[in-house]
Amino acid sequence: MRVLILDDNEELRGFLALALTEAGEDAVAIGDADEATTRLAEGSFDVFVVDSVLSDTDGVAIVQQLRNLPDWRDLKVVLMSPISTSLARRVAKAAGCDEFLVKPFGPQQLVESVKKLAR
């Protein structure tokens, strides 16, 4: 499964990519929202893992934009968020997120979320 990770924290995105790669997934990690859109358009990704809080934009807004485009309506999305409220979860679901991970989380939680979406 091909996974695109968008997080502006270089250390974290490298850690997440490593965890997914060690679990047998093909993970690409980037730190820029515009590059994420370009990479999604160029390649076929099965899962998009995105941080809700980015330095240049809002992860939920990115997901909403993707869901409005026919090519990406079926893309599975995992939103990572430091906010654990039920409101944050409802907003993510309304935007089109399939999974919601509360930071901090362990690498196994991400692997399990991605594999769950593959089923």
SVG drawing of the C-alpha trace seen along z (x, -y; Angstrom):
<svg xmlns="http://www.w3.org/2000/svg" viewBox="-20 -29 34 35">
<polyline fill="none" stroke="black" stroke-width="0.4" points="0.0,0.0 1.3,-3.5 1.0,-6.1 1.7,-9.8 2.5,-11.5 2.2,-15.3 3.6,-16.8 5.7,-19.9 7.8,-18.4 10.7,-16.7 11.6,-14.4 8.1,-13.2 7.4,-12.6 10.6,-10.6 9.7,-8.5 6.2,-7.8 7.6,-6.9 10.1,-4.5 7.3,-2.9 5.2,-2.3 8.1,-1.1 9.1,1.4 5.5,2.6 5.8,3.3 4.1,0.2 5.5,-2.1 5.6,-5.4 6.5,-8.9 6.9,-11.7 6.8,-15.4 6.4,-18.7 4.6,-21.0 0.9,-21.1 1.4,-22.3 3.8,-19.4 1.3,-17.0 -1.3,-18.1 1.2,-17.7 2.3,-14.3 -1.2,-13.1 -2.0,-14.2 1.2,-12.6 1.1,-9.2 -1.3,-6.7 -1.5,-6.7 -3.9,-4.6 -3.7,-6.4 -3.0,-10.1 -1.8,-10.7 -2.0,-14.4 -1.4,-16.6 -4.3,-18.8 -2.0,-21.7 0.5,-22.7 2.7,-25.8 1.2,-26.9 -2.3,-25.6 -4.9,-23.5 -5.0,-19.7 -8.8,-19.6 -9.0,-22.2 -6.8,-20.1 -9.0,-17.1 -12.1,-19.1 -10.5,-20.3 -9.5,-16.7 -13.0,-15.4 -14.4,-17.9 -12.2,-16.5 -13.5,-13.3 -10.0,-11.7 -9.5,-11.8 -12.9,-11.0 -11.9,-7.3 -8.5,-8.2 -8.3,-7.0 -7.3,-9.7 -5.9,-9.6 -5.9,-12.9 -3.4,-13.4 -4.4,-15.9 -3.2,-17.2 -6.9,-17.9 -8.8,-15.0 -12.3,-16.4 -15.4,-14.9 -15.9,-18.1 -12.5,-17.7 -13.4,-14.2 -16.7,-15.3 -15.1,-18.1 -12.6,-15.6 -15.3,-13.1 -17.4,-15.8 -14.4,-16.9 -14.0,-13.3 -11.3,-11.8 -11.5,-8.0 -9.4,-7.7 -8.4,-10.1 -5.3,-9.7 -4.6,-11.9 -1.1,-13.0 1.0,-11.7 0.5,-8.2 2.8,-5.2 4.0,-4.0 1.9,-0.8 -1.3,-2.9 -0.5,-4.5 0.4,-1.1 -2.9,0.4 -4.9,-2.6 -3.4,-2.3 -3.8,1.5 -7.4,1.1 -8.1,-1.2 -6.6,1.4 -9.3,3.9"/>
</svg>
